[in-house]
Amino acid sequence: MEMKIVGFVEGARRNGPGIVSVPTILRSVAAQGHHIVLAMGGPPSLGCEKYLVPDVDSGASRTEGKGTFGILRLNSWSDWSLCPAMFWRFNRLVREADFVLLHSLYSFPVLVGYILARLHRKPYAFWPHGVLAPFQRQISVRKKRVYKALFANPIIEKASVIFYSAKGEREEAAPLGFRTPSVIVPEGLDADKFATLPPRGRFRTRFLNGHKGPLILFLARLAPKKGLDLLAKTMQRVIVERPDVRLAIVGPPDPPSFNDQVLQWVKESGIESQTVMSGMANAEVRLEAFADADVYVLPSHEENFGFSVFEAMASGVPVVVSETLNYADEIARSGAGLSLPRTPEAFSAAIIDLIDRADIRREMGACGRLFVRKYSLEETGAKVAKTVECIVRRLPFPAELAPMIDPEFRS
C-alpha cells in the first residue's frame, strides 16, 4: 500500500543542530515505497541540504528508494520556528495526504501540522524525540505551562499513535498519564557510513598539533542535559593520573550561550590546556574524530536514542555512558561499552582502565560494530511504515512494535 505522508518539524536553530534524525527516519520510510514531503521551519541540519526541494511538487517527485522524499524549507523566526506561511503552503498537501507525522512538540511547525491534520480529519502521529523526558520537562517550565494546556496536551492526546524510540522513553513519559496508543521504533542509523574510517591522525593534526597520547572524545550537542559539568570533573581526575590524555569536545552549543558555560567548567576543572573544543563538525570531521578517539564518553542525564553513541560504536570506538541513558543496559550487555552511575569517580576509573588496556578497547570496538547492526535504517523505515499502514487501514499493531494500547482506544 503506497501512502502519502507529510512530516512537520522545526529546523536548525542559529546554525545549531536540528532534530537530526527526522530526515533520516523519513527517508527510510520513503525508501519502502511511500511518498513523503517534510515541511521544515528553518534550515536543515548539516548534511541534509541535498534533500531540499523548491516546492511541494518537486518534493513529491524526488526519488528515494522505491518512493519519494524531499524537504521543503520555509524561512522562520525565533527559537519557536515561527512560519505562518506553512498554513497555506501545506494546506493542499495535508488535505491530499494519508497521514501526518509531527516531530517534537514545542515548535510552530508542529502546531501547524496538528491544526491542518485536525482540519482535514487526517490521522497523525506524534514522535517526542526525548521532549517528554523528566530532565527536558524541567526546562522553561513557566513558558511551557500555557502552551501545554492549549496545544501540547491536545496534540498528544488526539494523536493516533506516539512513536517512542525506546522502552525507557515510554516509561519516563508514563507519569504524564497520556492514554494515546504507543509503539516503540528505534531511530536507527546507517552503520555502513562508519565501516571505513579515514587514516588515524587527521583529527589530531587538525586540532591537537598531532598529539600521540590517549584521546577521549565527547561528540554531541553541547546542551544542559549532556552532562558536560560531570565530564569536566571526570577529566580532571583522569588527567591527574594520566597527564598525557587529551579531551576533544566536538559539537555545536545549543543554545549558543551554553558554550560559555562549558568553557567555564573546563577552566574551573583546570583542564583547559588539555582540552580542545572544535565546534560543529561536518561528516568528514566526525569520521576523523571517531578514527582518532580511544574512548567515547557521554555522561548525559538522558538520551532517547543517542545517535552519537551509536555512531561511535559503529566506528569501533568503545563507549562509556551514563546508566540513565536508554539503551545503556543493552550496550553494556553487548560488550560494546560501559554503563555507569553519573559520578566523576565511576567515569574516571573506567576511562583510566580503558586507556591502559588496548586489548579490551579492541574487543569493545568489535562488539560495538556488531551491536549497531541490530538498529538499521531499513528496519526503522519498515516499522514506521507498518505502523502508519495499520492506522490508515484500521488494523491492530503487530507484536514486534511492542504496542501499548489503552483499553478504551478505538481506531
VENHU-V114446 format. One line per field, one symbol per residue. ss: DSSP state (H for helix, E for strand, - for the rest). phi: phi as a letter, one per 30 degrees, with the letter a starting at -180 (. if undefined). psi: psi as a letter, one per 30 degrees, with the letter a starting at -180 (. if undefined). Layout:
BEGIN
ss->???
phi->???
psi->???
END
This chain:
BEGIN
ss->---EEEEEEE----------HHHHHHHHHH----EEEEEEE-------HHHE---HHHH---EE--EEEEEEEE--E----E---HHHH-HHHHH---EEEEE----HHHHHHHHHHHH----EEEE------HHHH---HHHHHHHHHHHHHHHHH---EEEE--HHHHHHHHHH-----EEE----E-HHHH-------HHHHHH-------EEEEE--E-HHH-HHHHHHHHHHHHHH----EEEEE--E----HHHHHHHHHHH---HHHEEEEE---HHHHHHHHHH--EEEE--------HHHHHHHH----EEEE-----HHHHHHH--EEEE---HHHHHHHHHHHH--HHHHHHHHHHHHHHH---EHHHHHHHHHHHHHHHH------HHH--E-------
phi->.dbcbccbadcdchicdcddddeddddddeddjccbccdbcjdddejcddcdbdadddddbddbidbbaaccccdbbiddhdaedeeddcedddecdcabcccibcadedddeddddddchcdbcccdhidcdeddddchedddedddddbdddeddcddacccdaeddddddeddidcdebbcbediacdddcdbcdedjdddddbbhiecddbcccbaddbeddiddddddddedddddbdddbcccckddbdeddedddeddddddicedcbbccidcddddedddddcdcbcbbcddabdbieddddddddicdcbbdddddidddddddidaccbddbeddddddddddedbdddddddedddedddddbddeddedddddddddddchcddddddhdbcdecdbd
psi->jkkkkkkkllakkhgakajffeeeeeeeeeffgljkkjkkjllllkfgfffklfleeeeffjkjbfakklkjkkklklffhkiffeeffgeeeeeflflkkkkaeileeeeeeeeeeeeghkkllkjfhfffleeeffkheeefeeeeeeeeeeeefflflkjkfleeeeeefeffgkgklllkjkflljfffgejllkkfeeeeefghgkfakkkkjjlkjleffhfeeeeeefeeefeeifgklkkjklkkjleffeeeeeeeeeffggefgkkjfakkaeeeeeeeeefkekkkjhlelkeeieeeeeeeffgkkkjlkffkkgeeeeeefgfakjllikeeeeeeeeeeeefieeeeeeeeeeeeeefffileeeeeeeeeeeeeeeeghllklefghkjkkffkk.
END
